[in-house]
Amino acid sequence: MRYKAEIEKYIEDHKDEMFADIIKLCEINSEKSEAKEGMPYGVGPYEALMFTDKMSKEYGFKTKNYDNRVLAVDFSDKETQLDILAHVDVVPAGEGWKETEPFKPLIKDGRIYGRGTSDDKGPVIASLYAMRAIKELGIELSKNVRMIIGSDEECGMSCVKYYYTVEKEAPMTFSPDGAYPVVNIEKGKMDGKFSAKFDADKNLPRIISINAGTKSNVVPPKAAMIVEGLNAETVKAAAAEVSKATGVDFEVKGSDKLEITALGANAHASTPDNGKNAITALLQLVTKLDFAKSRQIELLHNLYELMPHGDTKGEAIGIAKSDEKSGALTLAFSIFNADEEGFEGAFDLRAPVSAEPKFLLDTCKERFAKAGITFHTDSMIAPHEVSEDSDFVKTLLKCYEEYTGLEGYCIALGGLTYVHDLKNGVAFGAVFPGTDTRMHGADEFAVVDELVASAKIFAQAIVELCS
C-alpha cells in the first residue's frame, strides 16, 4: 500500500504526543448536563468540543462550528469524499472504578484508563492524528476528508441529526465508534417505555419508593428501594438468597423504614450479559418478601414476570429472535421509578435484521396490557446494513488486514453508531477482536497499541479512499 512505511513511522514518532492529547481530552467531564446559553448539551460537552477545535486548528486544519453541537474538521477545500464521524460526549461516570478515577486518565500496563478513552475520545484523537500524519507527510489527496465531531451521541444523537439538516452526507462514511474489522450491520433499536397507576395503600408491609437507572442504554448498576413494616434481618436473609442467585449485592440500612440498595455492574445495553442488572435483581427480591396485598405489589410481580433477572433476550415477553447475520435480540431493563401511586420505566431493545418491528411492538403492547401495564412506545429504529461486497467496505478491510495481519470480515453490532441512518456508513474500529474495553462500565480503557494501530489504519484508509 502507498505510503505505508511513512505513515507507520509518523504515528510511531508522534504516539506520545497523541496520548498526551487523549489524556487532556479525557480529563474533561463531558457528560450531558443542563443546557446553558451557547452550550446546548451543557458545559462539559461544550468544553470537549472547544478543546478539539483548538487542537485541530493548531495542527493546521480548517474547522467549522455548527452551533456548538458539532465541529467539522476539513483536510482541504476540495470536494468531500469521506466523512469520519466521532463524538466527545460520554456516558455518566458510574461507580465501581478501581484503576483510577473516571476523569483522571491513567496509562498502566499497556492500557489507558478513563471515561471516554475507548468511547469515543481515544478514537477521536487517533482519527485526527491520522489526518495530521497525511498533512505533515505532504501526501496529496484528490478529495477532501472531513472529520465530524459531535457532542450528544450518548443521549440521542441530536447533534448529527442537526448537522445533516444543514449538510449532506459524503459518498462514504465511517465511524471509529464500533469494532474491527468492519461493522456493516447495526441492529434495530426500541426504547420501550411503560407505566402504571394505582391507588396508594397504607397497609404494612409496603413499598414507599423504588428508584433506579439514569440512561436507557446502560445496564443499571444500582437500584434503591425504601420499604416500611419489614424486619431488617428478614430482608437481609432474603437478599442473601437473591444475591447468590443473581450475583448482585445488597445493602440494608435502617430500622423502621428500611433503605435497600442493589449493587450490580453496568454495561452497554447492547451487551446486557456483560453487566449485572440491579433493577431486575431488586424486583426479584420484591417477589421474595412478604408485602401486604396491594395493586402496587401485584403489578410489580407482573412486571418481573415480563422481565425476570437474567432474561436478556426477551423470552418472557415472547419476542426472542435471532439470525445468522446479526445474532440474537437483546433486552436490558434500564430505568425504573415507583412510588405509592404508580411507576414508570424503560427498557432498551436491540433487534436483529430478521425481526419485524411491527411484531415486536404489537407483542410488547399486548403482553404489557395483559399484565395491567400501559406500553407507550409505538415506533422503533429499523436495522441498518451496507453491502459487504461494496468497494468501500473491501478497501477498509484491506487496510485492516495490511496493518494487523488479521483476517478482515464484516460483523453485526448491537449498538447504534452515528452512521445508522447513513446510506453508505459503517463502523470501523476502534475496538479490536477479543478486546473488552468495559465501554460504559467502570474502569473503561483502550489498549495503547490498538489506538496506535488505529491511527495508522485510519490514515491508510484516507489515502486509499481519497487519493
N, C-alpha and C positions, 0 to 999 in steps of 0.2 A: 504494500500500500504506500501511496505517495506521502512523503514527509514523516513517515513513522518514526525513524530514528531521531529526527529533530524534535518531534512532539514529545517523545519519551524523555529526552534529555531536558527539555524545557520544564516539564512538570516535575521531574526529579529535582532539578535545581531550585525550583520555587515552592516545593511542597511545605517547607517550614513556614514560609510566608502565608501560604494558603491556609494552614491550620491556625495561624495567628488570627487571620481574618474570621475563620469559623468560630473561634473562641469568642472574639469580640461580638459577633452577631448573636451567638447563643447566650451571652450574658444578659441580653435584653429579654425581659419577660414580656413576650408578645402574645399573651392570652387575650382574647377578645374581652373588652370591658365597655363601660358606659361611653357612648359617643359624646364627643366634645366638638366644639367648632373647629372645622378643618381636620378632624380626626374621626372619621365615620365609624371606625371599629375600636376606638379607644386609644389611649396614649401608647401602649406597648406596640401594637401593630404599626402605628404611625412611626415610632422611633426606629423600628426594624426596617421599614421601607425607606426612611431617610438615610439610614446607615448604608444600605445597598446603593442608593442613589449617589451618595458622596463617593463611595468606593469605586463605583463604575465610572464616574467622571474622572477620578484620579488615574484610572487605567486607560483613559483616552476614548471612552465610549460616549456617544450622544444618548441622552435619556429623555424620556417624555413621561410626565406625571399625569395620571388620569384621576384627578380629584382626590388624591391621597388614598385611593383604593388600589390602584395598580401602577406599577412602574414598568415602562418598556425600555430596554437597553438594546440599541442598534449597533451592529458591527459596521454598517456603511449606509449610504443613502440610496443604494440600489434596490431593485425590486426584491421583496422578501420571498424567499423560497422555503425557509424553515423557521418555525416558532418553537421555542423551548419554554414550556410552562412550568413554573415552580411557585412556591409560596414561603413566606417568612412568618406567618402566624403559627401558633402552636396550641395543642390541647392543654387543659389545666395541668398543673404540675403533679397533682395527686400525692398520695402518701406512700411510705414504704421505701424511700430512697436510702441506699446504704453506701454506695461507692462515692457519692458526692451529693451536694445539694443541687436541685434541679437547674438553677441558673448560675451555677459555678462550674462550668465545663472543665473536665479533667482528662488528660491523656495518661492512660495507665495500661500497661501490659498489651500494647498494640491496639487499644481501643480509645475512642474519645467519648466520654460520658457526658450527658446533659440533655435537658429537654430541647428537642429540635435538631440534635446532632444528626439523626437519621431522617427525621420528618419535619421539615424538609430543608433546614438551613445548611447542613453539610452539603447536600447535593446542589443547593443554590450556588454556593461558593465554588464548588467543583465545576459547575457549568460556566460560571463567569471566568474562571481560570482557563477553561478550555478556549473560550473566545479570546482571552488575553494572550494565550500562547500563539494562536494563529496570527493575531495582530502584530505581536512583537517579533515573531519569526518572519514577518513580511510575506506571508503566504497570500497570494491573490485569490479572491473569491469572485465569481461572476454574478452571484446573487447574495442578497443580504440574509443574515441570520439574526433574528430578534429574540431576545430573552424577555419573557413576560412574567413579572413577579407580582403575585397577588398577596393580599393580607387578610383574607377572610375565607380561606379554603376549608378550615375545620368547622365552620359554622354555617355552611350552606352555599359557599362559592359565589356569593353575590358580587364579589369583586370582579371576577372574569365574566360573569353574566353582564355586568355593566360594561366592561371593556368591549364585548362583542356587539353591543348596541352601537358602538362608535366605529369599531374596526372590523374588518373581515378576517376570517381565518386564513392562514397560509396554506399552500398546497400540501404541506406536510407539517405535522406537529408531533413532538414527543415531550413527555413529562418525566423527569427523573424522580418521580414520587411513587414508584412502584417496585418492581423487581426485575432482575435479569432472568433469562435473556431478553425477550420482548413480551409484554402483556398486550395481546391483541384482542382479548375478550375481557370485558368487565361485567359482572353480574348486575341484574336489575336491583333496585332498592325501594323498599317500602318503609316509611315512617309510620308504624301502626300506633294510633292514638285511641284511647278508650277512657270511659269514665262511668261512674255510677253514683246515684244519690239515694239516701235513705234517712229515716228519722233517727235522731240521737236516742240512745238507750243508756240510761244511767245504771242499769243492773250490773253488779260486780260478779266476777272479774270482767274487766273490759279493756279495750284498746283506746287510748286517747289520741295517739297520732303515730304515723309512720312517715319517714322522710328518707329518700334515697335517690342517688343519681344526679348528675349535673349536665350530662350531654348524652344525646340519644345514640351516638356512635361509639360509646365507651362502655364496656362491661363494668358495672359499678363495683368498686372495691369496698364500699361502706354503706350500711343501711342502719338507721336508728329508729327505735320504737319506744314509746312510753306507754306503760300499762298500769292499771290500778287494780288492787284486790288480789294479787297473786303473791305467794310466798317466794322469797328470793331463792331459797335453797331448791325448791321445786323447779323453778325456772332454770337454775344452773344445771340441774341434773338433766333436764330435757335438752338444754343447749349443748351439753356434752355429747349426748347421743347424736344430735344433728351435726355437730362439728365432726364427729367421727365419720359420719356418712358423707359429708359434703367437702370436708377439708377447709371449711370456713370457721374461723374462730369467733367466740362471743365474749363480750364483756357485760356484766350485770351489776348495776350500781343502784343504791337507794334502798328504801325500806317500804314506806307507804306506797309511793309511786316509783316504779322501777324504770330505769333507763337501760334498755337492752340494745347493744350495738353489735352488728355483724361485721366482721372484718375479713374481707376476701382479697382478691387481687384483680386489678384492672387489666384490660386488654382491648385491642381494637375490636369493635363489634363484628367486623367481618370474619374474625377468627375467635369466636367466643370460647372455644375449648381451651384457649391459651390462658384464660382468666378463671377466677372463682367468683361467681355471681353472688354478691351479698344480698340482693333483693330476694332471689329465689330461695336462698338458704334461710333468710329471716321468715319468709312466708311458710317454709316447711316447719319452722319452729312454731309458728302460729297454729298450724294444724295439729301440733303435738300437745298444746296447752289447753287446759280446761276452762275456756271462757264461758260466760253466760250466753245462752242462746240469744242471737240478735240477727237482724238483717245484715248488719255490717260483717259479722263473723261468717255468716252463710255465703256472702258474696266473695269474701277473701278466700274461703275454701274453694269456691267455684273457680276463682281466678287462678289459684295454684294448680288446679286440675288442668287448666288450659296450658299453663307454662310451668311445669314442675322443674325442680332443680336437676340439671344435667341434660334436659331436653333442649338441645341447641339446633335441632333440625325441624322443629315444628310438627313433630309426630303426634303429640297430644291434640293439637288443633286440627290435624288432618290435612296438612299442606306439605308434608315432606316430599321433596322432588330431587332428582339427581340425574346427571347425564355425563357422558364421557368427555364432552368438550369442556364443560365448565364446573363439574363437580356437584356437590350437594348444596341444597338450600341451607342457609344458616339463620338462626334467630337468637337475638340477645335482648332479654328483658332489661331495659336500661334506666328507666326513670319511674319512680312511684312516690306519690304523696297521698296520704289519707288522714282524715280526721273523723270526728264523731258523726258527721253528716254526709260524707261522701269520699270518693277517691278518684284520682286520675293518674294515668300512667302512659308509658310509651315503650314500644319495642322496636328494634332495628332488624329488618329482614333483608337478606341478600338472596336473590333468586337466580338460578341457572338459566341459560338461554332457552331451555325446553319448557320452563314453567310459564303457563299462560297467566298474565296479570289479572284477567277477569276471574279466573278460577281462584286465585289467591285471595283477591279482595272479597269475592262473594262468600267464600268459605269462612274467612275470618269474621265477616259481618254476621253470618248465620250462627257460628259457634259461640261467639260472644253474646249474641242476643239470647240464645238458649240458656246461657249462664246468668242472665239478668243484667248484663253489662252492655253499655252502648259503645259500638265501634264507630269511630268518626271518620276514618280515612277512606277516601273514595278514589284515589289515584296513586300511581307509583311510577318510578323511573324505569323505563324499559332497559333491557340489557344492551350492551354496545359491542360491536365486532368489526374488525378490519381484517381483510383477507391476508392470510399468511403467505400468499403467493405474490403479493404486490412487490414491486421493485424497492419501494421504501422499506418495507419490513425486511426484505432479503439483505439490503445494504446494512441495516442496523445489526442484523445477526452476523454478517460477515465481519464487521468491526469488532463485535464482542468476541468472536472466535479468534480473531487475529491477536488480540491483546491478552487473552486469557488461556488460550489453548483448549478451551472447553467447547463442548457441542452447543450450537445455537439452536433454539427451538422456541415455539410460541407457547404461552401459558395463559390461563384464565385467572383473574384476580377477583376476590370478593369485595375489595374496597373500590370506591369510586374515586377517580382522579379528575383533574381538570379537563382531560381530553374526552370525557364520557359522551359529550354531546357534539364532538367534532367529527366530521365525516372521515377524515384521514388522520386520526390521532391515536397514538399508542403510548403506553408507559414503557420507559426504557431505563432500567436501573432505579435506584442505585443500590438496592439490596441484592447481594449475591446468593445463589442457590445454597441452601443449607445454613444460612445465617439468620438467626432470630435476633433482631435489634431491639426487642422489647418496645417496639413502637407503641406509643400511647400508654406505656406502663412505667413503673418505677425503674430507675437505672437504665433508661433508654441510652443506646450507644450506637456508634458507627465504627466499623473496623477501619483503622488508619490506612492500611494497604488497599482496601477496597475503594475508599474515596479517592486515593491517588490514581488507582487504575481507572476509576470512573472519569476523572478529568481527562485522562489520555483517550479513553474510548469516545467521550463526547467530542473532543477536538477532532478526532479522525472522522467521526460521523459527519461533522460540519463540513470538513474538507470534501468528503465523498459526495455529499448531497448538494453542496452549494458552489462547487467549482465549475 
